[in-house]
C-alpha cells in the first residue's frame, strides 16, 4: 500500500526569550506553536550563540515534575547536576535524558568561557499514570548514536527506527522518532511515519528545504518549525489504515533539520513553569511538595 505524503499545516519562527539566569534562547514550541498542537511535545527551546553573555550563567538549580526532558547538543559543553546525585557532561553530538517524574532539582551550567553554545532541549509529557514515577537521568555518548551516510544525506538516529536501525534513546515514555537529517543540495529524503495520528514536525536549523507532497511542497528555512498534518486535525484524506510519510527536497544550499514524531497522549495538561500535571490541584500539590523539601 502506497504511503500518503503529509502536507505542512503551519510554518512558524520561534520567539526570542531568556530563561534560567539570563540565557538567551528561542522558544520554538511553547511560543507561536502551542504544545496542544504537537501533543505529547510540551516545549522545544533552541539555543545558539557564540557570545558568552548569552549563555555563561546557565540554568542554576530549579525543579521539575511531571515531564521528561531531552537535550541534544550540537556544539559546546554543558554540565548537569541534580539532587539525586547524578552528574554528567553534555558534549557535541550527545544526548541527555532526564525523567523528572515525581520531582527533581537540577542545574545545567556551561563548561566553557567562550565559543559556540548550540543545542536543543525538548520537554515531553508523561502520561497521568507516570507523572509520579521515580526520577532518573541518563547520558548517551555521541559515538552511540548511529549514523547513515551516503553521498546525498547523513541521518543520525537519536530515537525510533530508520532504515532498520534503532536509535539509543529508548527510555522516553512517549517513544518518539527523532532524526537529525542533513541533505546535500537538491537531495531528497522520505520516511514513513509509524501511525496515522502521530504528531509530527520538523525544525530546520541550516539551509532551506521543501517539505510535503510533490506539487504541494512548502519551503521551510533556517530557524523555522513546520507542523505536519495528522488525523486528529481531520486533514488527512486517507483512511486510518493507509501509512503516511514525510517527503523533503533540499534547497540549492542543502538543508539540515530535526524530524520528530510521536503518538499523542490526549490527556489534560495543566502547566505552571517547570511543573506539568493533569489538574490544577496537582500543580498546587507540586508547589507544596517542592516548598516542603519533598523533591
N, C-alpha and C positions, 0 to 999 in steps of 0.2 A: 504494500500500500504506500503510495507516494505521500511524502510529508508536505504539509502546508506551511509556507514561509510566513512567519508572523510580521505584521506591519508595525511600524513605530507609531505609537499613540501620541507621544509628547516628547519634546526636547527642551531641556532647561539647563541653566547655569546655576551653580551653587551660590550661596550667599557668603560673602566675606564676614568673618566674625572673629572673636577672641574667646578662648576658653582656658581652663587651668589658671596658671599665674601669668596671664597675658600672652599666651601662644596664639599667633595668627594662623588661621586655617580657613578652609572653605567648607561650609556645611552643604553637602550635596543632597542627602536625604535628611529631612527634618527642617528644611528651608522651603524652597519653592516646590519641592517634591515632598508630600506628606507621607508618613510611614503607612498610613491606611491604603495608599496607592500601591505599595510594594510589600505588603504583609507576606512573610514574617520579618522583613528587614526594618529595623527601627531607626537606624541612623547610619549615615556614611559621612565621615569627615575626611577631607584630603588636605594634607599639609605639605607645602613645598616652598622652601626659601633658603637662600644662601646668606641671609642676613641674620647673624646670631641674635639680634634684638627681637626677632620674630619668634624664636623658639627656646632660647637658652634657659629660661626659668622653668620650663616644662610643666608637668602636672603633679604638684605635691599631693600628699595624702588626701584621698577622697573616697567616699563609699560607693558601693553598687549593691543593688538587689534586683533579682528577677529577670536578668538577661545574661547572654553570653557575648563576649567581645572577641573580635578577631582583628589583629593588627598585622598589616602586610608592609614590609619595609622595602623601599627601592634604593634609597641612599641614606647614609647616616648611621647613628648608633643611639639606642635608647635603652635605659636600664629600668627594669621592673622590680619592685619590691612590694610585698604585701604582708598583712598581719597574720597570715597563716604560715609564715616562714619561707615562702617562695621568693626566689630571686633569679633574674635572667637578664641577659644582654641581647637585645634585638639588633642584628646586623643586616647589611644589604642582602635582599633576597629571602630573608627569614620570615616566618610566621609565628605569631604569639597568640595563644588562645587562653581565655580566662572564663571560667564558669562562675559568675557571681552568686548564683543560687540564693540561699537564704541571707547572704550578706558577706561582703569582703571589703577591706580598706586597702587601697594600693596607691603607689606613686609611679609615675613614668617620667624619668628625668634624662634629658640628652646627655650623652657622654662625649661631647665634642665642643670645642670652643669656637670653631669656625667651619666653613664648608657647607655643603648642601645637606639639608634635612628634608627628606621626601618619602612620603608613605601614605597609608590609608588606614583608618580604623572603622570597622563595622560594628554595629550592635545588632544582635539577632535575638528575637523574642524566645522566651521559654514558654512552653505550654503550662497551663494552670497547675497541672499535676507535678511539674518540675520546678516551679518557682522557688520552693524552699529546699531544693536539693543541696547537697554538701558542696561548698566551693572547692574549686581546683584550678590548677594553672599548668600550662604546657608550652614549651618552645619547640619549634620544628626548624631544623637547620636548612639552609639554602640547598645544600647538596642532597637533601632527602626529598626535594620537590622535583618530580620527574619532568623532563622537557622533551618535546618532539620538535626536531629541527629539520627543515627542508630548505631548498633554495628560495621558496616563496614565503615561508612562515616559521615562527617559533611560538610554541604553545607551552606554557608552564601550567601543569595540572595541580592546582592547590587543593581542590576538593571535587568530589564526584568522579565520573569516569569519562575519559576522552580517548578514542581510538583504542579501546580495550585496556587502557591503563588507568588505575585508580590513584587519585591524589592522597597525600598523607593525612589531610585533615578529615578525620572520621568521627570526631568526638562531639560535633555540634548537634544539638537536639533536632534541628530542622533539616539536616542532611542536604546542604546546598550543593549546587555545581558552582565552582569558582575557577575560572580560567583567566590567565594573563596571556593575551594574544598579541603578537607583533607581526604585521604583514608588510611585505615589500610593496613598492609602488604597483598599483593596479592588480595586486594579487587578490584572490577570492578565498573566503572561509565560509564553511557551512557546518552546522552541528545540530543534531536532533535534541529537542527538549523533552525530558522523560515523560511529562504528563501534560495534558491539555490545559490544566488550570494553574500551572506553576507561574508565580510572579517572576518576571524576567526583565532584566535591564542591562544596559551597557554603560560604562563610563570611559570616555575617551580621554587619554592624558598625553598623547603625542599624535601629531598629524591630523588627518581627517579621513573619514570613510563614509560610504553609502550603505545604509542598513535597511533591510526589508526585502520584499519580493521584487523580482525583476519587473521594471515598469512602474513600480511604486516605491522606489527607494528614497530614503531621507538622508541628507548629509548631516553628519554629526562631527563637530570639530573639537579641538583641544579644550579640556575643562568643562565638557558638557555631558550630561546624562541623557540617555534615550530610553524611555519606557516602552516595552513591547506589549502588544495586546495580549489578553488572556480571556479564557472562557467566562471568568467571573464578571467581566465587564460587558459580556454579551456582544462581543465584537468579532469573534471567530465565526467564519461561515461554515466550517466543517463540523461534523458531528463529534461526539465525545470520544469516539474510538480512533479517529484519524490522528496520527502523530503530527507534531508541529516541529519547526526548526527555526534557527536564526541564520540569515544569509547576510554576508558582508562583502563589499568590494572596496579595497583600499584606494585612497586618492593618489594623486601624482607624486606625493612625497612619502607615501606609506602611512600606516596608522598603527597605534598601539592602544589597546583598550582592555578593560576588565569586563568579563561576562559573568553575571551571577543569575541564578535561578533557584527557586525553592518553592515547595508546596505551602500555601498559606495555612495558618492556624485557624483563622476565623474565630478568634476569641476577643472579648472586650479588652481594650488596652487603656489603662489609666497610668499616665506617666507624670512624675514630678521630679525634674532634674535627673539624677542617676538611679532613681527607683522606678521600676516598671512592673506594675501589678495589674490585676483584673478589676479591682474595685477601689473606690476612694478610701474605704475603711482599711484595706490592706496597705495603702500608701501611708495612712496615719500610723498604722502599726509599725511600718518600716522606720518612720521617723522616731517613734518611741523606742524601738529596739536599738537603733543607732545611738541615740542620745543616752540610753541606759547602758551602753557598753556591751551589747549582746552580739555585735557583729564579730 
